Amino acid sequence: MNLTFASATPPVVELTQRGNLLTWISDEKLALALPIVCYWTVSAMFFIIDQADLFAQYRIHTPEEVQKRNKCTLREVITEVFKQHVLQTMFGLTLNYFESVEMVGYEAHDMWKLSQKYPFLSSYNIWALYYLVIPAARITFAFFLMDTWQYFLHRYMHVNKALYKRFHSRHHRLYVPYAFGALYNSLAEGFALDTLGAGLSYLVTGLSIRESIVFYTFSTLKTVDDHCGYALPWDPFQIIFPNNSLYHDIHHQSFGIKTNYSQPFFTIWDKLLNTRYHDIDGYVAKQKSLRLKHLAEAKQNDKNAVSSFLDSATLNDQESKDTKKTM
């Protein structure tokens, strides 16, 4: 692309239909499919980590708590999430049907206008502003709008006892969250909170189709990570965002259910409206202590099992030798 915008005459606009990123699927359908694929893939990854007992030192809860405290089975969770994804896809296809075809060919003209508005910027800075900074700002604003939508609707579902009992209580059957359960909701709540919230954020901010792919997929991955059940020190989501798995885990506990409503990105509304849990550091320290105690007990049990096995093997060997002597 020619990055020279010094001309006083704007570039000619010749519009054509935007091509797709992949030859075998449209960008519109990719925006619907990729988040779902990522949801099940990453959830399966965390499930394997659970089953193999990897990274046990970073578990928020012990495996015993998952079995004892949760009020729904894994099968129920997977079934409900599958229903959510069907409804989500149907809504997305309906939205796509009424949208106009996305066109390209105006980019050089738009960048030329930016160069006229900001003549002190170089051509490469104009390019970066147009293709990187402005899209990132739109997506970040969409994050904020989605957070705002979810905070107030989520909080209202806790304040209104009828709504909580009828809809939102299902999600709180997971006292100990895990990745597959990120979208374990009633269909009505899932549509209102997640599907409609994401759709409105997309429409209000005017995201392009490709920007929506990033927005929907990133939002999905963040939601799964918030429910993963691990406080991983190298996890980029948990490093960048204060609203992370530990923060949201508090909301799933009986003592924190009336706090930490913000999801999935920021904690702005909790801070502004004083609904942030008061002792997050204390909870983190407590759970870390429980994890370390559980690990120490598991190591001791393993050590005892090995010791018992060796003692048994030694005894059997000695008995074998004694038998040979008497023969």
C-alpha positions, 0 to 999 in steps of 0.5 A, a space after each residue: 500500500 502507498 503510505 504517502 498522504 501528502 497530496 491535497 487531493 483525496 484518493 478515489 474511493 472504489 468500493 468492493 465487497 470484502 473478501 473472507 479470511 478463510 476460503 471455506 467459511 464467511 467472516 460472519 459465520 467465523 465470528 459465530 463459530 470460532 468462539 464456540 470452538 474456543 469455548 469447548 477446546 479451552 474447557 477441555 484443556 482445563 478438564 484434562 488438567 483437572 483429571 491429570 491433577 496438573 498444576 495442583 499448586 494453583 488450584 483455587 479449590 481442592 478436588 474434594 470441594 468440586 465433588 461435595 459442594 457443586 449441585 449439578 453434574 458435569 453432564 447437566 452443565 455440558 447439556 445446558 451450555 450446548 443449548 446456550 450455543 445453539 441459541 447464540 448461533 441462531 441469534 447471530 445468524 438472524 443478526 447477520 441476515 439483516 446486516 448489509 454487506 461489508 465493503 472495502 476500498 475507502 481505507 486510503 481515503 479515510 487515512 488521507 482524512 486522518 493525515 489532514 486532521 493530524 498533519 504532524 503524524 508520519 504516514 506509518 503513524 497514520 497507518 498504525 492509528 487507522 489499523 491498530 489504535 482505532 480498532 483496539 479502542 473500539 474493541 475496548 469500548 465494546 468490552 466496557 459496554 459489555 461489562 456495564 450491561 452485565 454488571 447491572 443485569 447481573 446485580 439486578 438478578 441478585 437483588 430481585 429474589 424472583 429473578 434469582 430463583 427462576 433464572 440466575 440460581 442455576 449458575 450458582 449451583 456451581 459453588 466451585 466453578 470450572 471451565 465447562 460451567 462458564 456459560 451454565 445458565 438458564 436459556 433466558 439468562 444466558 440470552 439476556 446476559 451474554 448473547 444480547 449483551 455481546 450483540 448490543 456491544 457489537 452494534 453500538 460500537 460499530 465493530 467491523 466483522 473482523 473486529 467482532 471475531 476478536 471481540 466475541 472470541 476474546 470475550 469467550 476465552 476470558 469468561 472460560 478463564 474466569 471459571 477455570 478454577 485455577 490461579 495461574 501466575 503466567 495466565 495473560 488474562 489473570 495478569 492483565 485483568 483484575 477481574 480474574 478467576 479468583 475475583 469471580 470465584 468469590 462471587 460463587 461463595 456464600 459469603 461473597 454472593 452479594 459482591 463482585 458482580 462485575 464481569 468479565 473484564 473490569 472491576 470499575 462498577 464494583 469499585 464505583 458502587 461499593 460492591 467489591 468484596 472487602 477482603 480479597 487478599 485475605 481470601 487469596 491467602 486462605 485458599 493458598 493455605 488450603 491448597 498447600 495443606 492439601 498438597 502436603 497431605 497428598 504428598 504424605 499419603 503418597 510417601 506412606 503408600 510407597 513406604 507401605 509397598 516397600 515394607 510389603 515387598 521386603 516382608 515378602 522377600 524375607 518370607 521367600 528366603 525363609 521358605 527356601 531355608 526350610 526346604 
